[in-house]
């Protein structure tokens, strides 16, 4: 496998992991600070990748803000509950 091929697989894997975390937050209405930190790392990496679809790149800053807000939230479950509609939209848009 060439490096370029691995790069494509990496960003698709990252999108899958990001979608899975957001979906779990949406379905369970709970999450962890480490998941919020992982959301931030995934979004930063995806934004820096030229292979990522432009439409996806448009929603990533909002997802980053969600992760950051969750990381610093005094009540993470309430933060997740307050973002239920956005979570559903993001999961659909990343699918």
Backbone as a chain_set.jsonl record, in Angstrom:
{"seq": "XXXXXXXXXXXXXXXXXXXXXXXXXXXXXXXXXXXXXXXXXXXXXXXXXXXXXXXXXXXXXXXXXXXXXXXXXXXXXXXXXXXXXXXXXXXXXXX", "coords": {"N": [[0.844, -1.186, 0.0], [0.572, 2.149, -0.903], [1.711, 5.334, 0.427], [-0.128, 7.392, -0.157], [-2.494, 5.97, -0.568], [-2.945, 4.984, 1.975], [-3.374, 7.342, 3.299], [-5.902, 8.131, 2.328], [-7.473, 6.065, 3.39], [-7.055, 6.587, 6.069], [-8.379, 9.088, 6.507], [-10.994, 8.387, 5.929], [-11.409, 6.443, 7.866], [-11.167, 8.079, 10.113], [-13.392, 9.743, 9.78], [-15.386, 7.848, 10.136], [-14.979, 7.064, 12.817], [-15.438, 9.531, 14.077], [-18.136, 9.968, 13.358], [-19.254, 7.761, 14.668], [-18.786, 8.357, 17.404], [-20.291, 10.728, 17.685], [-22.809, 9.72, 17.084], [-23.176, 7.898, 19.19], [-23.249, 9.72, 21.323], [-25.589, 11.039, 20.621], [-27.506, 8.975, 20.77], [-27.205, 7.895, 23.362], [-27.233, 10.071, 25.038], [-25.141, 10.794, 26.657], [-21.631, 11.053, 27.461], [-17.996, 11.185, 27.425], [-15.288, 13.199, 28.715], [-12.894, 12.532, 27.491], [-13.825, 11.549, 25.057], [-14.807, 13.909, 23.944], [-12.399, 15.284, 23.67], [-11.219, 13.62, 21.798], [-12.924, 14.06, 19.637], [-12.2, 16.712, 19.048], [-9.484, 16.313, 18.233], [-9.821, 14.616, 15.995], [-11.337, 16.28, 14.279], [-9.523, 18.422, 13.848], [-7.5, 17.072, 12.447], [-8.923, 16.177, 10.182], [-9.707, 18.62, 9.036], [-7.261, 19.546, 8.174], [-6.709, 17.906, 6.099], [-6.512, 17.538, 2.678], [-8.018, 15.813, 1.183], [-10.542, 15.585, 2.19], [-14.001, 16.004, 1.766], [-15.47, 19.064, 0.668], [-17.968, 19.907, 1.642], [-18.179, 18.47, 4.029], [-16.053, 19.631, 5.372], [-17.15, 22.118, 5.89], [-18.953, 21.706, 7.988], [-17.377, 20.767, 10.013], [-16.077, 22.733, 11.767], [-18.211, 23.427, 13.489], [-18.684, 21.017, 14.744], [-16.262, 20.746, 16.035], [-16.451, 22.885, 17.848], [-18.554, 21.933, 19.378], [-17.325, 19.676, 20.573], [-15.304, 20.959, 22.026], [-16.831, 22.583, 23.715], [-18.107, 20.597, 25.177], [-15.944, 19.425, 26.471], [-15.227, 21.332, 28.328], [-17.507, 21.627, 29.781], [-19.526, 21.864, 32.704], [-21.551, 20.122, 33.115], [-21.719, 17.534, 31.322], [-23.609, 15.741, 30.229], [-25.892, 17.347, 30.041], [-24.961, 19.206, 28.201], [-24.685, 17.558, 25.949], [-27.365, 16.758, 25.633], [-28.506, 19.218, 24.986], [-27.644, 19.526, 22.419], [-28.885, 17.731, 20.739], [-30.388, 17.858, 18.266], [-28.507, 18.933, 16.477], [-26.544, 16.942, 16.641], [-27.87, 14.775, 15.433], [-28.169, 15.807, 12.838], [-25.44, 16.116, 12.099], [-24.506, 13.459, 12.193], [-26.006, 12.373, 10.108], [-25.031, 13.921, 7.951], [-22.372, 13.156, 7.868], [-22.559, 10.596, 7.056]], "CA": [[0.0, 0.0, 0.0], [1.333, 3.399, -0.971], [1.35, 6.315, 1.451], [-1.339, 8.095, -0.579], [-3.637, 5.097, -0.314], [-3.141, 4.929, 3.42], [-3.915, 8.647, 3.673], [-7.334, 8.073, 2.056], [-8.081, 5.18, 4.375], [-7.004, 7.266, 7.358], [-9.425, 10.102, 6.696], [-12.285, 7.688, 5.987], [-11.481, 5.851, 9.211], [-11.4, 9.177, 11.057], [-14.793, 10.15, 9.639], [-16.197, 6.786, 10.735], [-14.85, 7.175, 14.281], [-16.127, 10.763, 14.469], [-19.571, 9.712, 13.228], [-19.641, 6.816, 15.725], [-18.824, 9.071, 18.695], [-21.443, 11.639, 17.659], [-24.004, 8.878, 17.114], [-23.307, 7.405, 20.564], [-23.703, 10.852, 22.141], [-26.985, 11.297, 20.284], [-28.37, 7.882, 21.222], [-27.077, 7.639, 24.802], [-27.32, 11.348, 25.763], [-24.038, 10.931, 27.596], [-20.323, 10.843, 26.863], [-16.875, 11.442, 28.326], [-14.387, 14.281, 28.337], [-11.916, 12.002, 26.536], [-14.483, 11.507, 23.743], [-14.83, 15.293, 23.45], [-11.032, 15.58, 23.239], [-11.003, 12.868, 20.562], [-13.648, 14.811, 18.599], [-11.335, 17.844, 18.675], [-8.32, 15.812, 17.485], [-10.285, 14.124, 14.694], [-11.727, 17.421, 13.449], [-8.296, 19.121, 13.434], [-6.841, 16.259, 11.436], [-9.75, 16.18, 8.97], [-9.639, 19.957, 8.435], [-5.942, 19.707, 7.554], [-6.573, 16.922, 5.026], [-7.06, 18.052, 1.416], [-8.886, 14.79, 0.589], [-11.87, 15.618, 2.808], [-15.043, 16.689, 1.007], [-15.658, 20.469, 1.067], [-19.191, 20.009, 2.457], [-17.825, 17.968, 5.359], [-15.198, 20.646, 6.005], [-17.986, 23.234, 6.341], [-19.614, 21.408, 9.262], [-16.393, 20.367, 11.022], [-15.861, 23.718, 12.838], [-19.314, 23.336, 14.455], [-18.452, 19.793, 15.516], [-15.134, 21.07, 16.913], [-16.98, 23.733, 18.927], [-19.328, 21.033, 20.238], [-16.365, 18.906, 21.366], [-14.642, 21.861, 22.964], [-17.832, 22.949, 24.713], [-18.307, 19.43, 26.037], [-14.741, 19.214, 27.274], [-15.201, 22.311, 29.416], [-18.835, 21.732, 30.39], [-19.683, 21.368, 34.077], [-22.534, 19.03, 33.03], [-21.561, 17.034, 29.954], [-24.87, 15.16, 29.754], [-26.771, 18.466, 29.665], [-24.38, 19.746, 26.959], [-25.051, 16.627, 24.881], [-28.822, 16.862, 25.444], [-28.804, 20.502, 24.339], [-27.195, 19.468, 21.023], [-29.458, 16.544, 20.107], [-30.754, 18.037, 16.849], [-27.27, 19.079, 15.716], [-25.904, 15.631, 16.58], [-28.58, 13.998, 14.409], [-27.791, 16.385, 11.538], [-24.035, 15.82, 11.806], [-24.39, 12.019, 11.893], [-26.545, 12.199, 8.749], [-24.164, 14.569, 6.982], [-21.115, 12.414, 7.804], [-22.837, 9.231, 6.579]], "C": [[0.886, 1.246, 0.0], [0.853, 4.358, 0.111], [0.053, 7.043, 1.103], [-2.582, 7.277, -0.328], [-3.961, 5.055, 1.18], [-3.769, 6.23, 3.926], [-5.43, 8.667, 3.47], [-8.047, 7.229, 3.1], [-8.12, 5.865, 5.74], [-8.157, 8.259, 7.515], [-10.813, 9.466, 6.691], [-12.484, 7.014, 7.337], [-11.799, 6.929, 10.246], [-12.847, 9.648, 10.995], [-15.716, 9.125, 10.295], [-16.155, 6.879, 12.255], [-15.601, 8.408, 14.779], [-17.638, 10.559, 14.433], [-20.052, 8.784, 14.344], [-19.746, 7.501, 17.086], [-20.05, 9.975, 18.754], [-22.751, 10.858, 17.764], [-24.246, 8.336, 18.521], [-23.785, 8.516, 21.489], [-25.189, 11.106, 21.899], [-27.897, 10.228, 20.895], [-28.372, 7.717, 22.741], [-27.283, 8.887, 25.659], [-26.264, 11.452, 26.861], [-22.733, 10.636, 26.856], [-19.25, 11.158, 27.882], [-16.053, 12.613, 27.817], [-13.37, 13.765, 27.318], [-12.528, 11.858, 25.145], [-14.536, 12.91, 23.133], [-13.44, 15.697, 22.95], [-10.715, 14.848, 21.94], [-11.73, 13.541, 19.395], [-12.776, 15.967, 18.109], [-10.157, 17.387, 17.821], [-8.708, 15.346, 16.092], [-10.619, 15.283, 13.761], [-10.495, 18.181, 12.965], [-7.6, 18.383, 12.306], [-7.609, 16.29, 10.117], [-9.707, 17.542, 8.267], [-8.322, 20.175, 7.698], [-5.754, 18.8, 6.339], [-7.269, 17.42, 3.756], [-8.009, 17.062, 0.748], [-10.332, 14.863, 1.096], [-12.806, 16.497, 1.976], [-15.287, 18.099, 1.557], [-16.898, 20.645, 1.943], [-18.915, 19.548, 3.888], [-16.995, 19.017, 6.091], [-16.008, 21.831, 6.522], [-18.627, 22.967, 7.694], [-18.62, 21.081, 10.376], [-16.141, 21.431, 12.106], [-16.973, 23.691, 13.903], [-19.146, 22.106, 15.348], [-17.294, 20.022, 16.493], [-15.617, 21.886, 18.111], [-17.804, 22.895, 19.912], [-18.386, 20.236, 21.148], [-15.692, 19.756, 22.42], [-15.602, 22.274, 24.079], [-18.082, 21.815, 25.692], [-17.145, 19.208, 26.983], [-14.738, 20.123, 28.503], [-16.532, 22.449, 30.145], [-18.836, 21.168, 31.808], [-20.65, 20.184, 34.1], [-22.559, 18.525, 31.593], [-22.857, 16.445, 29.402], [-25.852, 16.243, 29.31], [-26.281, 19.095, 28.362], [-24.793, 18.869, 25.777], [-26.548, 16.723, 24.59], [-29.204, 18.13, 24.693], [-28.443, 20.495, 22.856], [-27.797, 18.285, 20.254], [-29.774, 16.734, 18.62], [-29.52, 18.2, 15.973], [-26.568, 17.736, 15.568], [-26.547, 14.776, 15.489], [-28.205, 14.489, 13.013], [-26.371, 15.999, 11.158], [-23.847, 14.358, 11.451], [-24.891, 11.764, 10.471], [-25.584, 12.759, 7.698], [-22.819, 13.854, 6.833], [-21.305, 11.0, 7.261], [-22.628, 9.099, 5.078]], "O": [[1.818, 1.37, 0.795], [-0.25, 4.223, 0.641], [-0.776, 7.284, 1.981], [-3.612, 7.814, 0.078], [-5.127, 5.089, 1.576], [-4.583, 6.226, 4.85], [-6.164, 9.159, 4.326], [-9.088, 7.62, 3.629], [-9.098, 5.738, 6.477], [-8.834, 8.267, 8.544], [-11.715, 9.95, 7.374], [-13.587, 7.013, 7.885], [-12.608, 6.711, 11.148], [-13.461, 9.92, 12.027], [-16.705, 9.488, 10.932], [-17.193, 6.782, 12.909], [-16.313, 8.344, 15.781], [-18.341, 10.935, 15.371], [-21.128, 8.99, 14.903], [-20.689, 7.251, 17.837], [-20.767, 9.989, 19.755], [-23.684, 11.281, 18.446], [-25.382, 8.315, 18.994], [-24.634, 8.282, 22.349], [-25.951, 11.355, 22.834], [-28.937, 10.549, 21.47], [-29.411, 7.433, 23.337], [-27.484, 8.781, 26.869], [-26.474, 12.122, 27.872], [-22.732, 10.049, 25.774], [-19.542, 11.374, 29.058], [-16.114, 12.971, 26.641], [-13.02, 14.481, 26.38], [-11.825, 12.028, 24.148], [-14.329, 13.07, 21.93], [-13.318, 16.373, 21.928], [-10.023, 15.387, 21.075], [-11.202, 13.585, 18.284], [-12.631, 16.177, 16.905], [-9.859, 18.002, 16.797], [-8.015, 15.64, 15.118], [-10.232, 15.276, 12.592], [-10.423, 18.55, 11.792], [-7.163, 18.991, 11.328], [-7.006, 16.417, 9.051], [-9.675, 17.605, 7.038], [-8.275, 20.907, 6.709], [-4.754, 18.911, 5.63], [-8.47, 17.688, 3.764], [-8.736, 17.44, -0.17], [-11.235, 14.273, 0.501], [-12.438, 17.59, 1.545], [-15.306, 18.3, 2.771], [-16.885, 21.44, 2.882], [-19.372, 20.174, 4.844], [-17.201, 19.266, 7.279], [-15.605, 22.481, 7.486], [-18.827, 23.898, 8.474], [-18.978, 21.112, 11.554], [-16.002, 21.066, 13.274], [-16.702, 23.908, 15.084], [-19.428, 22.147, 16.545], [-17.332, 19.556, 17.632], [-15.238, 21.612, 19.249], [-17.758, 23.12, 21.121], [-18.623, 20.133, 22.351], [-15.528, 19.335, 23.565], [-15.224, 22.308, 25.25], [-18.25, 22.042, 26.89], [-17.332, 18.848, 28.145], [-14.298, 19.724, 29.581], [-16.671, 23.294, 31.029], [-18.229, 20.132, 32.079], [-20.581, 19.342, 34.995], [-23.317, 19.02, 30.758], [-23.167, 16.634, 28.226], [-26.56, 16.075, 28.317], [-27.088, 19.474, 27.513], [-25.202, 19.376, 24.732], [-26.953, 16.763, 23.428], [-30.114, 18.12, 23.864], [-28.889, 21.367, 22.111], [-27.261, 17.888, 19.22], [-29.46, 15.865, 17.805], [-29.473, 17.676, 14.86], [-26.054, 17.419, 14.495], [-25.847, 14.128, 14.711], [-27.954, 13.687, 12.114], [-26.12, 15.598, 10.021], [-23.115, 14.037, 10.516], [-24.265, 11.02, 9.717], [-25.357, 12.126, 6.667], [-22.191, 13.94, 5.778], [-20.329, 10.286, 7.031], [-22.819, 8.018, 4.521]]}, "num_chains": 1, "name": "protein.A"}
